[in-house]
Amino acid sequence: VGFGDTLHLSLATKSDDDEFSCNMAGVPTDSSNLVLRALELMRQKTDRKDVFFNADLVKRVPAQAGLGGGSANAATAMWGANELM
């Protein structure tokens, strides 16, 4: 497949919460989103309750299409969080 989602992830320097945005309508931007859930899990497992992220998801894989986009985005968020922590 010659396309995929892109996750831009950075440390939030002036926030005490994660910030998430997505270009595709219908993608949840609340705590039910797998990217945000993955970031929260990283905080729990590393005991780093003071680290928060800005995440901007550029979706190209159709949402809810069964192509694993959400799971891949969550895995990418965990990898990125690990690198930034």
MODELLER restraints for C-alpha pairs under 7 A, 6 or more apart:
rsr = mdl.restraints
at = mdl.atoms
rsr.add(forms.Gaussian(group=physical.xy_distance, feature=features.Distance(at['CA:3:A'], at['CA:60:A']), mean=6.68, stdev=0.5))
rsr.add(forms.Gaussian(group=physical.xy_distance, feature=features.Distance(at['CA:4:A'], at['CA:60:A']), mean=5.48, stdev=0.5))
rsr.add(forms.Gaussian(group=physical.xy_distance, feature=features.Distance(at['CA:4:A'], at['CA:61:A']), mean=5.66, stdev=0.5))
rsr.add(forms.Gaussian(group=physical.xy_distance, feature=features.Distance(at['CA:5:A'], at['CA:58:A']), mean=5.63, stdev=0.5))
rsr.add(forms.Gaussian(group=physical.xy_distance, feature=features.Distance(at['CA:5:A'], at['CA:59:A']), mean=4.58, stdev=0.5))
rsr.add(forms.Gaussian(group=physical.xy_distance, feature=features.Distance(at['CA:5:A'], at['CA:60:A']), mean=5.09, stdev=0.5))
rsr.add(forms.Gaussian(group=physical.xy_distance, feature=features.Distance(at['CA:5:A'], at['CA:61:A']), mean=6.05, stdev=0.5))
rsr.add(forms.Gaussian(group=physical.xy_distance, feature=features.Distance(at['CA:6:A'], at['CA:57:A']), mean=5.89, stdev=0.5))
rsr.add(forms.Gaussian(group=physical.xy_distance, feature=features.Distance(at['CA:6:A'], at['CA:58:A']), mean=5.06, stdev=0.5))
rsr.add(forms.Gaussian(group=physical.xy_distance, feature=features.Distance(at['CA:6:A'], at['CA:59:A']), mean=6.58, stdev=0.5))
rsr.add(forms.Gaussian(group=physical.xy_distance, feature=features.Distance(at['CA:7:A'], at['CA:55:A']), mean=6.77, stdev=0.5))
rsr.add(forms.Gaussian(group=physical.xy_distance, feature=features.Distance(at['CA:7:A'], at['CA:56:A']), mean=5.82, stdev=0.5))
rsr.add(forms.Gaussian(group=physical.xy_distance, feature=features.Distance(at['CA:7:A'], at['CA:57:A']), mean=4.60, stdev=0.5))
rsr.add(forms.Gaussian(group=physical.xy_distance, feature=features.Distance(at['CA:7:A'], at['CA:58:A']), mean=6.29, stdev=0.5))
rsr.add(forms.Gaussian(group=physical.xy_distance, feature=features.Distance(at['CA:8:A'], at['CA:55:A']), mean=5.66, stdev=0.5))
rsr.add(forms.Gaussian(group=physical.xy_distance, feature=features.Distance(at['CA:8:A'], at['CA:56:A']), mean=5.08, stdev=0.5))
rsr.add(forms.Gaussian(group=physical.xy_distance, feature=features.Distance(at['CA:8:A'], at['CA:57:A']), mean=6.36, stdev=0.5))
rsr.add(forms.Gaussian(group=physical.xy_distance, feature=features.Distance(at['CA:9:A'], at['CA:53:A']), mean=6.73, stdev=0.5))
rsr.add(forms.Gaussian(group=physical.xy_distance, feature=features.Distance(at['CA:9:A'], at['CA:54:A']), mean=5.72, stdev=0.5))
rsr.add(forms.Gaussian(group=physical.xy_distance, feature=features.Distance(at['CA:9:A'], at['CA:55:A']), mean=4.64, stdev=0.5))
rsr.add(forms.Gaussian(group=physical.xy_distance, feature=features.Distance(at['CA:9:A'], at['CA:56:A']), mean=6.61, stdev=0.5))
rsr.add(forms.Gaussian(group=physical.xy_distance, feature=features.Distance(at['CA:9:A'], at['CA:80:A']), mean=6.80, stdev=0.5))
rsr.add(forms.Gaussian(group=physical.xy_distance, feature=features.Distance(at['CA:10:A'], at['CA:53:A']), mean=5.62, stdev=0.5))
rsr.add(forms.Gaussian(group=physical.xy_distance, feature=features.Distance(at['CA:10:A'], at['CA:54:A']), mean=5.27, stdev=0.5))
rsr.add(forms.Gaussian(group=physical.xy_distance, feature=features.Distance(at['CA:10:A'], at['CA:55:A']), mean=6.69, stdev=0.5))
rsr.add(forms.Gaussian(group=physical.xy_distance, feature=features.Distance(at['CA:11:A'], at['CA:52:A']), mean=6.01, stdev=0.5))
rsr.add(forms.Gaussian(group=physical.xy_distance, feature=features.Distance(at['CA:11:A'], at['CA:53:A']), mean=4.50, stdev=0.5))
rsr.add(forms.Gaussian(group=physical.xy_distance, feature=features.Distance(at['CA:11:A'], at['CA:54:A']), mean=6.05, stdev=0.5))
rsr.add(forms.Gaussian(group=physical.xy_distance, feature=features.Distance(at['CA:12:A'], at['CA:52:A']), mean=5.29, stdev=0.5))
rsr.add(forms.Gaussian(group=physical.xy_distance, feature=features.Distance(at['CA:12:A'], at['CA:53:A']), mean=4.62, stdev=0.5))
rsr.add(forms.Gaussian(group=physical.xy_distance, feature=features.Distance(at['CA:12:A'], at['CA:54:A']), mean=5.44, stdev=0.5))
rsr.add(forms.Gaussian(group=physical.xy_distance, feature=features.Distance(at['CA:16:A'], at['CA:52:A']), mean=6.46, stdev=0.5))
rsr.add(forms.Gaussian(group=physical.xy_distance, feature=features.Distance(at['CA:17:A'], at['CA:52:A']), mean=5.66, stdev=0.5))
rsr.add(forms.Gaussian(group=physical.xy_distance, feature=features.Distance(at['CA:18:A'], at['CA:52:A']), mean=5.13, stdev=0.5))
rsr.add(forms.Gaussian(group=physical.xy_distance, feature=features.Distance(at['CA:18:A'], at['CA:53:A']), mean=4.86, stdev=0.5))
rsr.add(forms.Gaussian(group=physical.xy_distance, feature=features.Distance(at['CA:18:A'], at['CA:54:A']), mean=5.88, stdev=0.5))
rsr.add(forms.Gaussian(group=physical.xy_distance, feature=features.Distance(at['CA:19:A'], at['CA:53:A']), mean=6.37, stdev=0.5))
rsr.add(forms.Gaussian(group=physical.xy_distance, feature=features.Distance(at['CA:19:A'], at['CA:54:A']), mean=4.78, stdev=0.5))
rsr.add(forms.Gaussian(group=physical.xy_distance, feature=features.Distance(at['CA:19:A'], at['CA:55:A']), mean=6.07, stdev=0.5))
rsr.add(forms.Gaussian(group=physical.xy_distance, feature=features.Distance(at['CA:20:A'], at['CA:29:A']), mean=6.10, stdev=0.5))
rsr.add(forms.Gaussian(group=physical.xy_distance, feature=features.Distance(at['CA:20:A'], at['CA:54:A']), mean=6.10, stdev=0.5))
rsr.add(forms.Gaussian(group=physical.xy_distance, feature=features.Distance(at['CA:20:A'], at['CA:55:A']), mean=4.79, stdev=0.5))
rsr.add(forms.Gaussian(group=physical.xy_distance, feature=features.Distance(at['CA:20:A'], at['CA:56:A']), mean=5.76, stdev=0.5))
rsr.add(forms.Gaussian(group=physical.xy_distance, feature=features.Distance(at['CA:21:A'], at['CA:29:A']), mean=6.41, stdev=0.5))
rsr.add(forms.Gaussian(group=physical.xy_distance, feature=features.Distance(at['CA:21:A'], at['CA:55:A']), mean=6.46, stdev=0.5))
rsr.add(forms.Gaussian(group=physical.xy_distance, feature=features.Distance(at['CA:21:A'], at['CA:56:A']), mean=4.83, stdev=0.5))
rsr.add(forms.Gaussian(group=physical.xy_distance, feature=features.Distance(at['CA:21:A'], at['CA:57:A']), mean=6.18, stdev=0.5))
rsr.add(forms.Gaussian(group=physical.xy_distance, feature=features.Distance(at['CA:22:A'], at['CA:56:A']), mean=5.76, stdev=0.5))
rsr.add(forms.Gaussian(group=physical.xy_distance, feature=features.Distance(at['CA:22:A'], at['CA:57:A']), mean=4.69, stdev=0.5))
rsr.add(forms.Gaussian(group=physical.xy_distance, feature=features.Distance(at['CA:22:A'], at['CA:58:A']), mean=5.90, stdev=0.5))
rsr.add(forms.Gaussian(group=physical.xy_distance, feature=features.Distance(at['CA:23:A'], at['CA:57:A']), mean=6.80, stdev=0.5))
rsr.add(forms.Gaussian(group=physical.xy_distance, feature=features.Distance(at['CA:23:A'], at['CA:58:A']), mean=5.59, stdev=0.5))
rsr.add(forms.Gaussian(group=physical.xy_distance, feature=features.Distance(at['CA:23:A'], at['CA:59:A']), mean=6.48, stdev=0.5))
rsr.add(forms.Gaussian(group=physical.xy_distance, feature=features.Distance(at['CA:24:A'], at['CA:59:A']), mean=6.19, stdev=0.5))
rsr.add(forms.Gaussian(group=physical.xy_distance, feature=features.Distance(at['CA:31:A'], at['CA:37:A']), mean=6.39, stdev=0.5))
rsr.add(forms.Gaussian(group=physical.xy_distance, feature=features.Distance(at['CA:34:A'], at['CA:70:A']), mean=6.28, stdev=0.5))
rsr.add(forms.Gaussian(group=physical.xy_distance, feature=features.Distance(at['CA:34:A'], at['CA:74:A']), mean=5.40, stdev=0.5))
rsr.add(forms.Gaussian(group=physical.xy_distance, feature=features.Distance(at['CA:35:A'], at['CA:73:A']), mean=6.13, stdev=0.5))
rsr.add(forms.Gaussian(group=physical.xy_distance, feature=features.Distance(at['CA:35:A'], at['CA:74:A']), mean=4.47, stdev=0.5))
rsr.add(forms.Gaussian(group=physical.xy_distance, feature=features.Distance(at['CA:35:A'], at['CA:77:A']), mean=5.91, stdev=0.5))
rsr.add(forms.Gaussian(group=physical.xy_distance, feature=features.Distance(at['CA:38:A'], at['CA:74:A']), mean=5.52, stdev=0.5))
rsr.add(forms.Gaussian(group=physical.xy_distance, feature=features.Distance(at['CA:38:A'], at['CA:77:A']), mean=6.52, stdev=0.5))
rsr.add(forms.Gaussian(group=physical.xy_distance, feature=features.Distance(at['CA:38:A'], at['CA:78:A']), mean=5.93, stdev=0.5))
rsr.add(forms.Gaussian(group=physical.xy_distance, feature=features.Distance(at['CA:39:A'], at['CA:77:A']), mean=6.53, stdev=0.5))
rsr.add(forms.Gaussian(group=physical.xy_distance, feature=features.Distance(at['CA:39:A'], at['CA:78:A']), mean=6.26, stdev=0.5))
rsr.add(forms.Gaussian(group=physical.xy_distance, feature=features.Distance(at['CA:39:A'], at['CA:81:A']), mean=6.83, stdev=0.5))
rsr.add(forms.Gaussian(group=physical.xy_distance, feature=features.Distance(at['CA:42:A'], at['CA:78:A']), mean=6.54, stdev=0.5))
rsr.add(forms.Gaussian(group=physical.xy_distance, feature=features.Distance(at['CA:43:A'], at['CA:49:A']), mean=5.58, stdev=0.5))
rsr.add(forms.Gaussian(group=physical.xy_distance, feature=features.Distance(at['CA:61:A'], at['CA:69:A']), mean=6.17, stdev=0.5))
